[in-house]
Each structure stands twice: as structure tokens, then as C-alpha cells.
């Protein structure tokens, strides 16, 4: 199902964006929603929200590394501190990460546009896996 909130303006006419967004939603629901919830609100003080999250806007270039390799240590999201380790999903392909980033980056108050697989591939080369 395509969510109208994530498909606005000229993006609606871009079939690649539509495909990434729909596939990204399915992958998000499978790999991310258990902690961040289907509606992106997070899980109390345990897992941070993605919906309207300033962290996502300020650190969007790092999101692919977080998805692939996870993260340990404290982060600040919307003025709240979170320190629960985030497990990565190392089996996800670069394309799947681009799709998740396209979905998350264009849902819940974010408007990042299409995240191309080539940009994800370049960013993942700079990640340090823990």
C-alpha cells in the first residue's frame, strides 16, 4: 500500500521513487518496526522515534550505516537521551538499505526524496562496523 503522506509532489510521478518507497515500507515493517514501531513513534524511553525526529534530519547521511551495522552509545533525539544498543541488519543489501532510507526519509514529517543505491554504497564504504 502506498502511503500518500510519503508520496508528494513530483515524487509521485517518479516510478523509481514509488518502488523504493513501497519496498522500503515493507522492509521497515520487517526489520525496524519492532523497536521503532510501525508509526515511527519509538518505544517509550527505550527506542527513539523516527517520526519528526531531529536526529534523522541532522544525521541522515549516517542512517545507512546504522541500519547495516547498528549502534552503541547514547544519542539525543528531540531533546531526549537514548542509550539502548541498536542491532544492525548486516544481511541487508545496499538496495534494501536505500529503500528503507527512502521510506523513512519521506514519512512522518521528513522529505529527503529518493535515496539512490549508489549513494548508499558510497556511504557504507566509510562505515566502521562494531
N, C-alpha and C positions, 0 to 999 in steps of 0.2 A: 504494500500500500504506500503510495506517495503522499507525504505529508505536505500540505500546501504551505505551511509555515517555513519549510525548508526550500521550497522551490519558488522563488520570487523573481520578478523582473525578467531580464534577458536570460537568466539561468534556466528558466522554464523551457526555452526553445533549444537548449543545448542537450542533445541526446547523451553525450558522454557524461555530462554532469548528472543528468537524471539517473543513468545507470549506476554511477559511483554512489550517488545518494541512496538509492534503493538498496543496493548491495551493502553499503556501509551501515544502513539501519539494521539489516539482518545480522551482520557480523557484530555490531554493537550489542544487539539483544542477546546474542550467543555468548560473547566473551566479556562484556563490560557491565551489562545492566544488573548483574547480581549484586555488585557493590555500588555502582553509581546510579542504579535504578533506571527503569525504562523511561521515566520522565526527566532524568538528569538531575534530580534533586539531591543525590547522595544519600548517605545513611547516617543521619544524625551527626555526631561529632567524630564518627569513626572514618567514614569515607566522604571526601569532599564532593560538593555539587559540581556539575558541569554546566548546568543551566545558569545563565547570566553570570558565569564565573569570571572574575577579573584575571585569575591565573591563566585561564585558557587564552584570553585575549593578549596578555602580556608575554606568554611563553609558548605561543602556538607552534613555533618552529621546533620546539623540543618534544612535542606531543608524540611524534612517531617513535622517538627513542623510548619514551615512557611506555608506549603500547608494546613495543618489541621486548624491551629489557626490564621494565618495571622501575621502581624507585624505592629507595630507603631514605629516611630522614624527614625532617619537618618541612612543611610547605605552608604558605599563607594564602588562603582563598577567601576573598570577600571579608577580610579582617579577622578571620577565624584560623587558628592553628590546627593542623592535622599532622599526625605523626605515625600513621598506620602504614606499614610497608605495602607497596602496590606490586603484586606479582606481574611480570611481563608475560607475553604470549609469544615466545620465540619462534613458534611454528608458522606464524602468520607471514604471508608473502608481502613483498613491497606493495603490490597492487592492493591486497586486502587492507594494509595499513592506510594507504591513500584513500581507499573507500571509507574506512572508519573516520578518518580525519575530515573527509568531505562531509560526511553526515554530521559529526559532532560540531564541526566548524560552521555549519549552516542551520543549526537547530538551537532552540532555547535562547534566542537573543543574540546569536552570533551570525556574522555574514562574511565568511572568509572566501567564499567561492570554491571553485574546483581545486582540489589538491591533486596535482598530476603525479603519477607514479615515478616519473623521472626525478622530480624534486625530492620525493621521499627517499629514493635510492641514494641520492647525494647526501642527504642529511644523516641517513643511517650509517654511512661510512665514517662519520665523525662521532658516533655514539661510543660511549665506554660502557660495555656490559659489566654488570656487577656479578 
